[in-house]
Amino acid sequence: MKKYSAEFFGTFWLVLGGCGSAVLAAAFPNVGIGLLGVALAFGLTVLTMAFAIGHISGCHLNPAVSIGLWAGGRFPAKDLLPYIVAQVLGGVVAGGVLYLIASGKADFDLSAGFASNGYGAHSPGGYSLLAALITEVVMTMMFLLVIFGATDKRAPQGFAPIAIGLCLTLIHLISIPVTNTSVNPARSTGVAVFVGDWAISQLWLFWVAPIIGGMLGALIYRFIVSEQD
């Protein structure tokens, strides 16, 4: 239960910190943090939690990461479902806390998106379903490549949280205009359940694409390692 609790609170922090920065601070009058600030906030949530709970649960915070690590032989199948449940619950509870905070403002409007992920009319830049699919698959694939490489026993020790956090920051800098950046089904679910409507109907993509990308990243890293060996 310690591992599952760590994943719950870690994912809670990721969604509250990342989505919270987008909802509350991105466009705040005069001193809004903008796209760069939101991207950095997501990276910082992972970096801080990797140091805080990495030694307890591995700090996955993401069903696509857990599935990718399983596909790469780094994670036991028996823990997959409990990890995913803990991550999704942590994301939804964080979404609920963020909703309570954000709705305290008089002009709060859920129809603005509440940091939900989307494509087509609900993509920040109006990108198509295909563009969103490719983006989420490729970004998650690269995320897993970095995770596998940074946590390899042959890599410099103690720096993995920094590499992984900065990688997530870079991913957001690239893909916020396309999908508002998911690469994490728990992050997407955590806010989509409060928006409902289009956010729920498009949520399938932000489960399918990151999981495919995570498994591809694992397989590519295994291939690289096998070639090296």
C-alpha positions in Angstrom: 0.0 0.0 0.0 2.9 2.4 0.5 3.8 2.2 -3.2 0.2 2.7 -4.2 -0.2 5.6 -1.8 3.0 7.2 -3.2 1.6 6.9 -6.7 -1.7 8.5 -5.6 -0.1 11.5 -4.0 2.6 11.8 -6.7 0.0 11.9 -9.5 -2.2 14.3 -7.3 0.8 16.7 -7.2 1.4 16.4 -11.0 -2.2 17.2 -11.9 -2.6 19.9 -9.3 0.8 21.5 -10.1 0.7 21.2 -13.9 -3.0 21.7 -14.6 -3.3 24.2 -11.7 -0.6 26.4 -13.3 -2.5 26.3 -16.6 -5.9 27.1 -15.1 -4.9 29.6 -12.4 -1.7 31.2 -13.5 -1.1 30.9 -17.3 -3.0 34.0 -18.2 -3.2 35.8 -14.9 -3.4 39.5 -15.6 0.0 41.2 -16.2 2.1 38.5 -14.6 0.8 35.3 -16.3 3.3 32.5 -16.6 2.3 31.6 -20.1 3.2 28.4 -22.1 6.7 28.4 -20.8 5.6 28.6 -17.2 3.1 25.8 -17.6 5.6 23.5 -19.3 8.1 24.2 -16.5 5.4 23.5 -13.9 4.7 20.0 -15.3 8.4 19.3 -15.3 8.9 20.5 -11.8 6.1 18.3 -10.5 7.8 15.2 -11.8 11.3 16.3 -10.7 10.2 17.1 -7.1 8.2 13.9 -6.8 11.0 11.8 -8.3 13.2 12.9 -5.4 10.3 12.6 -2.9 8.9 9.2 -3.7 11.2 7.6 -6.4 12.7 5.4 -3.7 9.2 4.2 -2.6 7.3 3.5 -5.8 9.6 4.5 -8.7 7.5 7.7 -9.2 5.6 6.6 -12.4 2.7 9.0 -11.9 1.4 7.9 -15.3 -0.3 4.7 -16.6 1.7 5.0 -19.9 4.9 5.0 -17.9 3.9 2.0 -15.8 2.8 0.0 -19.0 6.0 1.1 -20.8 8.2 0.0 -17.9 6.3 -3.3 -17.9 6.9 -3.8 -21.6 10.6 -3.0 -21.1 10.9 -5.7 -18.4 11.4 -3.2 -15.6 8.0 -3.5 -13.8 6.0 -6.6 -12.7 2.6 -7.2 -14.3 1.0 -7.9 -10.9 1.4 -4.2 -9.9 0.1 -2.7 -13.2 -3.6 -2.5 -12.3 -3.1 -1.2 -8.7 -0.6 1.5 -10.0 -3.0 2.6 -12.7 -5.9 2.8 -10.3 -3.9 4.8 -7.8 -2.6 7.2 -10.5 -6.1 7.8 -12.0 -7.6 8.4 -8.5 -4.8 10.8 -7.6 -5.5 12.7 -10.8 -9.2 12.9 -10.3 -8.9 14.0 -6.7 -6.4 16.7 -7.8 -8.9 17.8 -10.5 -11.5 18.1 -7.8 -9.3 20.2 -5.6 -8.4 22.4 -8.5 -12.1 22.8 -9.4 -12.9 23.9 -5.9 -10.2 26.5 -6.0 -10.9 27.7 -9.6 -14.6 27.9 -9.1 -14.0 30.4 -6.3 -13.6 33.1 -8.9 -16.7 34.8 -10.0 -16.2 34.4 -13.8 -14.9 30.8 -13.7 -16.1 28.9 -16.8 -15.6 25.1 -17.3 -16.3 25.5 -21.0 -12.9 27.2 -21.3 -11.5 23.7 -21.0 -10.1 23.4 -17.5 -6.7 22.3 -19.0 -8.3 19.4 -20.7 -6.7 17.7 -23.7 -8.3 17.8 -27.1 -8.0 17.7 -30.9 -9.8 19.4 -33.7 -11.9 22.3 -32.4 -10.6 21.6 -28.9 -6.9 21.6 -29.8 -5.4 24.9 -28.6 -4.0 25.4 -32.1 -6.8 23.7 -34.0 -4.7 20.6 -34.9 -6.4 17.5 -36.4 -7.0 14.1 -34.8 -4.1 12.7 -36.8 -1.8 15.4 -35.7 -2.8 14.9 -32.1 -2.4 11.1 -32.4 1.1 11.4 -33.9 2.1 14.0 -31.3 1.0 12.0 -28.3 2.5 8.7 -29.6 5.9 10.3 -30.4 6.2 12.5 -27.3 5.4 9.6 -25.0 7.8 7.3 -26.9 10.6 9.8 -26.3 9.6 10.3 -22.7 10.0 6.6 -22.1 13.3 6.5 -23.9 14.6 9.2 -21.6 13.2 7.4 -18.5 14.8 4.1 -19.5 18.1 5.7 -20.3 18.3 8.0 -17.3 17.4 5.2 -14.9 19.7 2.6 -16.4 22.3 1.3 -13.9 25.1 2.4 -16.3 23.8 6.0 -16.4 25.2 8.7 -14.0 23.6 8.0 -10.7 21.3 10.6 -9.0 20.5 12.7 -12.0 17.5 10.8 -13.4 14.9 13.1 -11.8 16.5 16.1 -13.5 16.6 14.5 -16.9 13.1 13.2 -16.7 11.7 16.5 -15.4 13.4 18.5 -18.1 12.2 16.0 -20.7 8.6 16.5 -19.6 9.1 20.3 -19.7 10.5 20.0 -23.3 7.6 17.8 -24.3 5.1 20.5 -23.1 7.0 23.2 -24.9 6.6 21.3 -28.1 3.0 19.9 -27.8 0.9 22.3 -25.8 -0.3 24.0 -29.0 -1.3 20.7 -30.5 -3.2 18.8 -27.7 -2.5 20.8 -24.5 -0.1 17.9 -23.9 -1.2 14.7 -22.2 1.4 11.9 -22.6 -0.4 10.8 -19.4 -3.9 9.2 -19.3 -4.2 10.0 -15.5 -3.5 13.7 -16.1 -6.1 13.8 -18.9 -8.7 11.9 -17.0 -8.2 14.0 -13.8 -9.6 17.1 -15.4 -11.8 15.7 -18.2 -14.3 14.1 -15.7 -15.1 17.6 -14.5 -15.5 19.1 -18.0 -17.5 16.2 -19.3 -19.0 16.5 -22.8 -16.3 16.8 -25.4 -13.5 16.2 -23.0 -14.9 12.8 -22.2 -15.7 12.0 -25.8 -12.1 12.7 -26.8 -10.5 11.1 -23.8 -10.0 7.8 -25.6 -7.1 9.3 -27.6 -5.3 10.4 -24.5 -5.3 6.8 -23.2 -4.6 5.0 -26.5 -1.8 7.2 -27.9 0.3 7.5 -24.7 0.1 3.8 -24.1 1.2 3.0 -27.6 4.0 5.5 -27.4 5.1 4.2 -24.0 5.3 0.6 -25.3 7.2 1.8 -28.4 9.7 3.7 -26.3 10.3 0.6 -24.2 10.8 -1.6 -27.3 13.1 0.8 -28.9 15.2 1.1 -25.8 15.4 -2.7 -25.4 16.6 -2.9 -29.0 19.2 -0.2 -28.4 20.5 -2.0 -25.3 20.5 -5.4 -27.1 22.5 -3.9 -29.9 25.0 -2.4 -27.5 25.4 -5.7 -25.6 
